Amino acid sequence: MSRLMARTGYDREQSTSAVADAWREAAPPAFRDASQAGNVRRGILDVFVSHSAHVQEIGFHKQSIVARLKQLVPDAGISDIRCRLLADGKRTT
């Protein structure tokens, strides 16, 4: 069963969903609607934001956000976050 889940990508989809849910909980309230979690690669979570000012603001909260994400999704192995600007400030969900 685990091989089937890995082959179809279902396990990755569940992991991505768990990280997105954890981001919504860990992010400061002011940024929940202006940001969204992306993929985790090599322990770095890509976070997409709608405005360049949010990149700097989230940077001020980075340590506490990463600590909270480690609590919420320890299996994801998140050790850092990297903010990226969404094209045209549009959400992809």
OpenMM code with the backbone's topology and positions (N, CA, C; nanometers):
from openmm import Vec3, app, unit

residues = "MET SER ARG LEU MET ALA ARG THR GLY TYR ASP ARG GLU GLN SER THR SER ALA VAL ALA ASP ALA TRP ARG GLU ALA ALA PRO PRO ALA PHE ARG ASP ALA SER GLN ALA GLY ASN VAL ARG ARG GLY ILE LEU ASP VAL PHE VAL SER HIS SER ALA HIS VAL GLN GLU ILE GLY PHE HIS LYS GLN SER ILE VAL ALA ARG LEU LYS GLN LEU VAL PRO ASP ALA GLY ILE SER ASP ILE ARG CYS ARG LEU LEU ALA ASP GLY LYS ARG THR THR".split()
positions = [
    Vec3(0.0827, -0.1200, 0.0000),
    Vec3(0.0000, 0.0000, 0.0000),
    Vec3(0.0867, 0.1258, 0.0000),
    Vec3(0.1940, 0.1246, 0.0813),
    Vec3(0.2793, 0.2439, 0.0873),
    Vec3(0.3473, 0.2698, -0.0465),
    Vec3(0.3829, 0.1614, -0.1192),
    Vec3(0.4437, 0.1803, -0.2516),
    Vec3(0.3436, 0.2399, -0.3492),
    Vec3(0.2201, 0.1967, -0.3409),
    Vec3(0.1160, 0.2508, -0.4280),
    Vec3(0.0957, 0.3993, -0.4005),
    Vec3(0.0909, 0.4357, -0.2729),
    Vec3(0.0740, 0.5769, -0.2365),
    Vec3(0.1916, 0.6594, -0.2876),
    Vec3(0.3130, 0.6066, -0.2759),
    Vec3(0.4308, 0.6789, -0.3229),
    Vec3(0.4290, 0.6909, -0.4746),
    Vec3(0.3906, 0.5847, -0.5432),
    Vec3(0.3898, 0.5848, -0.6888),
    Vec3(0.2874, 0.6833, -0.7446),
    Vec3(0.1729, 0.6944, -0.6817),
    Vec3(0.0679, 0.7830, -0.7314),
    Vec3(0.0848, 0.9273, -0.6841),
    Vec3(0.1755, 0.9500, -0.5893),
    Vec3(0.1961, 1.0848, -0.5390),
    Vec3(0.0994, 1.1244, -0.4294),
    Vec3(0.0174, 1.0298, -0.3866),
    Vec3(-0.0830, 1.0603, -0.2846),
    Vec3(-0.0185, 1.0992, -0.1523),
    Vec3(0.0914, 1.0344, -0.1174),
    Vec3(0.1582, 1.0677, 0.0087),
    Vec3(0.2148, 1.2087, 0.0050),
    Vec3(0.2671, 1.2506, -0.1093),
    Vec3(0.3205, 1.3864, -0.1243),
    Vec3(0.2084, 1.4896, -0.1150),
    Vec3(0.0934, 1.4556, -0.1742),
    Vec3(-0.0223, 1.5448, -0.1707),
    Vec3(-0.0705, 1.5651, -0.0274),
    Vec3(-0.0747, 1.4566, 0.0501),
    Vec3(-0.1157, 1.4675, 0.1899),
    Vec3(-0.0166, 1.5519, 0.2683),
    Vec3(0.1119, 1.5340, 0.2427),
    Vec3(0.2152, 1.6104, 0.3117),
    Vec3(0.2038, 1.7588, 0.2784),
    Vec3(0.1820, 1.7896, 0.1517),
    Vec3(0.1676, 1.9292, 0.1090),
    Vec3(0.0467, 1.9929, 0.1754),
    Vec3(-0.0614, 1.9194, 0.1849),
    Vec3(-0.1823, 1.9694, 0.2500),
    Vec3(-0.1577, 1.9948, 0.3984),
    Vec3(-0.0852, 1.9051, 0.4633),
    Vec3(-0.0550, 1.9216, 0.6062),
    Vec3(0.0318, 2.0447, 0.6286),
    Vec3(0.1280, 2.0682, 0.5410),
    Vec3(0.2151, 2.1855, 0.5536),
    Vec3(0.1344, 2.3128, 0.5299),
    Vec3(0.0453, 2.3111, 0.4325),
    Vec3(-0.0381, 2.4293, 0.4055),
    Vec3(-0.1268, 2.4613, 0.5253),
    Vec3(-0.1847, 2.3593, 0.5857),
    Vec3(-0.2676, 2.3801, 0.7053),
    Vec3(-0.1833, 2.4331, 0.8208),
    Vec3(-0.0633, 2.3776, 0.8364),
    Vec3(0.0265, 2.4226, 0.9433),
    Vec3(0.0684, 2.5665, 0.9206),
    Vec3(0.0924, 2.6051, 0.7952),
    Vec3(0.1299, 2.7434, 0.7657),
    Vec3(0.0188, 2.8385, 0.8074),
    Vec3(-0.1045, 2.8034, 0.7746),
    Vec3(-0.2167, 2.8911, 0.8108),
    Vec3(-0.2262, 2.9078, 0.9622),
    Vec3(-0.1884, 2.8065, 1.0358),
    Vec3(-0.1926, 2.8166, 1.1815),
    Vec3(-0.0699, 2.8886, 1.2382),
    Vec3(0.0462, 2.8677, 1.1778),
    Vec3(0.1706, 2.9240, 1.2317),
    Vec3(0.1949, 3.0691, 1.1895),
    Vec3(0.1423, 3.1083, 1.0758),
    Vec3(0.1647, 3.2437, 1.0254),
    Vec3(0.0943, 3.3463, 1.1138),
    Vec3(0.1544, 3.4622, 1.1319),
    Vec3(0.0859, 3.5694, 1.2050),
    Vec3(-0.0466, 3.6021, 1.1366),
    Vec3(-0.1497, 3.6336, 1.2140),
    Vec3(-0.2832, 3.6575, 1.1565),
    Vec3(-0.2860, 3.7578, 1.0411),
    Vec3(-0.2033, 3.8594, 1.0458),
    Vec3(-0.2040, 3.9609, 0.9405),
    Vec3(-0.1586, 3.9061, 0.8056),
    Vec3(-0.0903, 3.7913, 0.8049),
    Vec3(-0.0352, 3.7376, 0.6809),
    Vec3(-0.1072, 3.6135, 0.6304),
    Vec3(-0.2039, 3.5666, 0.7024),
    Vec3(-0.2705, 3.4420, 0.6620),
    Vec3(-0.3413, 3.4548, 0.5279),
    Vec3(-0.4028, 3.5681, 0.5022),
    Vec3(-0.4721, 3.5869, 0.3751),
    Vec3(-0.3801, 3.6371, 0.2648),
    Vec3(-0.2613, 3.6849, 0.3019),
    Vec3(-0.1690, 3.7427, 0.2045),
    Vec3(-0.0533, 3.6494, 0.1712),
    Vec3(-0.0612, 3.5252, 0.2180),
    Vec3(0.0484, 3.4320, 0.1933),
    Vec3(-0.0034, 3.2897, 0.1817),
    Vec3(0.0795, 3.2036, 0.1260),
    Vec3(0.0446, 3.0623, 0.1173),
    Vec3(0.1720, 2.9799, 0.1118),
    Vec3(0.1639, 2.8611, 0.1669),
    Vec3(0.2786, 2.7707, 0.1699),
    Vec3(0.2954, 2.7036, 0.0351),
    Vec3(0.4215, 2.6826, 0.0005),
    Vec3(0.4544, 2.6082, -0.1210),
    Vec3(0.5145, 2.4742, -0.0834),
    Vec3(0.6168, 2.4341, -0.1545),
    Vec3(0.6827, 2.3060, -0.1308),
    Vec3(0.7949, 2.3194, -0.0289),
    Vec3(0.8280, 2.2064, 0.0321),
    Vec3(0.9436, 2.1984, 0.1209),
    Vec3(1.0520, 2.1248, 0.0446),
    Vec3(1.1659, 2.1902, 0.0270),
    Vec3(1.2802, 2.1285, -0.0391),
    Vec3(1.4034, 2.1490, 0.0466),
    Vec3(1.4671, 2.0377, 0.0809),
    Vec3(1.5881, 2.0411, 0.1633),
    Vec3(1.5663, 2.1175, 0.2935),
    Vec3(1.4471, 2.1028, 0.3502),
    Vec3(1.4163, 2.1647, 0.4785),
    Vec3(1.3710, 2.3090, 0.4711),
    Vec3(1.3626, 2.3636, 0.3516),
    Vec3(1.3223, 2.5042, 0.3345),
    Vec3(1.1819, 2.5092, 0.2748),
    Vec3(1.0926, 2.5743, 0.3477),
    Vec3(0.9549, 2.5920, 0.3014),
    Vec3(0.9460, 2.7197, 0.2192),
    Vec3(0.9023, 2.7077, 0.0952),
    Vec3(0.8757, 2.8254, 0.0127),
    Vec3(0.7411, 2.8816, 0.0531),
    Vec3(0.7373, 3.0109, 0.0799),
    Vec3(0.6140, 3.0796, 0.1159),
    Vec3(0.5920, 3.1896, 0.0127),
    Vec3(0.4761, 3.1900, -0.0468),
    Vec3(0.4431, 3.2889, -0.1485),
    Vec3(0.3589, 3.3989, -0.0860),
    Vec3(0.4001, 3.5241, -0.1097),
    Vec3(0.3310, 3.6386, -0.0515),
    Vec3(0.2820, 3.7312, -0.1625),
    Vec3(0.1824, 3.8108, -0.1309),
    Vec3(0.1191, 3.8955, -0.2312),
    Vec3(0.1820, 4.0339, -0.2441),
    Vec3(0.2686, 4.0726, -0.1512),
    Vec3(0.3280, 4.2060, -0.1562),
    Vec3(0.4707, 4.2002, -0.1031),
    Vec3(0.5585, 4.2774, -0.1624),
    Vec3(0.6999, 4.2732, -0.1242),
    Vec3(0.7229, 4.3152, 0.0210),
    Vec3(0.6372, 4.3995, 0.0752),
    Vec3(0.6528, 4.4396, 0.2153),
    Vec3(0.6312, 4.3212, 0.3096),
    Vec3(0.5507, 4.2246, 0.2673),
    Vec3(0.5259, 4.1069, 0.3502),
    Vec3(0.6509, 4.0207, 0.3642),
    Vec3(0.7354, 4.0214, 0.2626),
    Vec3(0.8597, 3.9439, 0.2689),
    Vec3(0.9421, 3.9895, 0.3884),
    Vec3(0.9590, 4.1188, 0.4015),
    Vec3(1.0372, 4.1739, 0.5122),
    Vec3(0.9667, 4.1508, 0.6455),
    Vec3(0.8380, 4.1727, 0.6503),
    Vec3(0.7621, 4.1551, 0.7751),
    Vec3(0.7692, 4.0121, 0.8243),
    Vec3(0.7518, 3.9166, 0.7342),
    Vec3(0.7583, 3.7759, 0.7739),
    Vec3(0.8984, 3.7422, 0.8232),
    Vec3(0.9988, 3.8062, 0.7664),
    Vec3(1.1359, 3.7858, 0.8118),
    Vec3(1.1535, 3.8176, 0.9599),
    Vec3(1.0819, 3.9146, 1.0094),
    Vec3(1.0892, 3.9501, 1.1511),
    Vec3(1.0309, 3.8396, 1.2403),
    Vec3(0.9390, 3.7613, 1.1869),
    Vec3(0.8716, 3.6563, 1.2633),
    Vec3(0.9254, 3.5163, 1.2308),
    Vec3(1.0280, 3.5091, 1.1483),
    Vec3(1.0747, 3.3820, 1.0941),
    Vec3(1.1055, 3.2773, 1.2010),
    Vec3(1.1788, 3.3143, 1.3040),
    Vec3(1.2187, 3.2165, 1.4053),
    Vec3(1.0981, 3.1547, 1.4757),
    Vec3(1.0038, 3.2378, 1.5138),
    Vec3(0.8865, 3.1845, 1.5839),
    Vec3(0.7981, 3.1021, 1.4903),
    Vec3(0.7905, 3.1413, 1.3637),
    Vec3(0.7111, 3.0660, 1.2666),
    Vec3(0.7730, 2.9283, 1.2434),
    Vec3(0.9041, 2.9246, 1.2247),
    Vec3(0.9727, 2.7968, 1.2012),
    Vec3(0.9575, 2.7052, 1.3232),
    Vec3(0.9711, 2.7621, 1.4415),
    Vec3(0.9549, 2.6814, 1.5635),
    Vec3(0.8144, 2.6224, 1.5703),
    Vec3(0.7143, 2.7011, 1.5368),
    Vec3(0.5756, 2.6531, 1.5398),
    Vec3(0.5518, 2.5464, 1.4327),
    Vec3(0.6082, 2.5662, 1.3140),
    Vec3(0.5938, 2.4671, 1.2073),
    Vec3(0.6581, 2.3346, 1.2462),
    Vec3(0.7712, 2.3408, 1.3152),
    Vec3(0.8376, 2.2183, 1.3617),
    Vec3(0.7487, 2.1416, 1.4582),
    Vec3(0.6711, 2.2135, 1.5376),
    Vec3(0.5776, 2.1486, 1.6299),
    Vec3(0.4587, 2.0883, 1.5558),
    Vec3(0.4063, 2.1621, 1.4592),
    Vec3(0.2845, 2.1202, 1.3893),
    Vec3(0.3081, 2.0080, 1.2889),
    Vec3(0.4197, 2.0137, 1.2166),
    Vec3(0.4498, 1.9117, 1.1147),
    Vec3(0.5962, 1.8674, 1.1266),
    Vec3(0.6276, 1.7937, 1.2325),
    Vec3(0.7674, 1.7540, 1.2540),
    Vec3(0.8223, 1.6645, 1.1428),
    Vec3(0.7375, 1.5867, 1.0780),
    Vec3(0.7831, 1.4976, 0.9714),
    Vec3(0.8236, 1.5722, 0.8445),
    Vec3(0.7824, 1.6982, 0.8309),
    Vec3(0.8159, 1.7751, 0.7118),
    Vec3(0.9622, 1.8195, 0.7120),
    Vec3(1.0240, 1.8230, 0.8295),
    Vec3(1.1659, 1.8588, 0.8377),
    Vec3(1.1954, 2.0041, 0.8048),
    Vec3(1.1028, 2.0928, 0.8352),
    Vec3(1.1207, 2.2348, 0.8029),
    Vec3(1.2214, 2.2974, 0.8991),
    Vec3(1.3258, 2.3574, 0.8427),
    Vec3(1.4271, 2.4248, 0.9242),
    Vec3(1.4393, 2.5724, 0.8896),
    Vec3(1.3733, 2.6143, 0.7814),
    Vec3(1.3801, 2.7546, 0.7402),
    Vec3(1.2636, 2.7830, 0.6465),
    Vec3(1.2351, 2.9100, 0.6255),
    Vec3(1.1357, 2.9503, 0.5260),
    Vec3(1.1984, 3.0522, 0.4329),
    Vec3(1.1519, 3.0522, 0.3094),
    Vec3(1.1985, 3.1482, 0.2102),
    Vec3(1.0748, 3.2085, 0.1450),
    Vec3(1.0653, 3.3392, 0.1502),
    Vec3(0.9496, 3.4075, 0.0923),
    Vec3(0.9756, 3.4402, -0.0537),
    Vec3(0.8732, 3.4232, -0.1321),
    Vec3(0.8773, 3.4561, -0.2738),
    Vec3(0.7522, 3.5371, -0.3057),
    Vec3(0.7665, 3.6281, -0.3975),
    Vec3(0.6558, 3.7144, -0.4369),
    Vec3(0.5705, 3.6446, -0.5419),
    Vec3(0.4388, 3.6444, -0.5206),
    Vec3(0.3464, 3.5897, -0.6198),
    Vec3(0.3396, 3.6827, -0.7390),
    Vec3(0.3337, 3.6268, -0.8561),
    Vec3(0.3196, 3.7076, -0.9770),
    Vec3(0.1865, 3.7813, -0.9719),
    Vec3(0.1889, 3.9101, -0.9908),
    Vec3(0.0686, 3.9947, -0.9917),
    Vec3(-0.0078, 3.9906, -0.8602),
    Vec3(0.0539, 3.9417, -0.7535),
    Vec3(-0.0109, 3.9380, -0.6221),
    Vec3(-0.1303, 3.8463, -0.6143),
    Vec3(-0.1364, 3.7464, -0.7041),
    Vec3(-0.2523, 3.6567, -0.7077),
    Vec3(-0.2212, 3.5280, -0.6336),
    Vec3(-0.3203, 3.4785, -0.5652),
    Vec3(-0.3070, 3.3489, -0.4956),
    Vec3(-0.3226, 3.2377, -0.5970),
    Vec3(-0.2559, 3.1239, -0.5703),
    Vec3(-0.2631, 3.0126, -0.6638),
    Vec3(-0.3618, 2.9063, -0.6218),
    Vec3(-0.4354, 2.9274, -0.5151),
    Vec3(-0.5297, 2.8258, -0.4689),
    Vec3(-0.6683, 2.8526, -0.5205),
] * unit.nanometer
topology = app.Topology()
chain = topology.addChain("A")
for resn in residues:
    res = topology.addResidue(resn, chain)
    for name in ("N", "CA", "C"):
        topology.addAtom(name, app.Element.getBySymbol(name[0]), res)
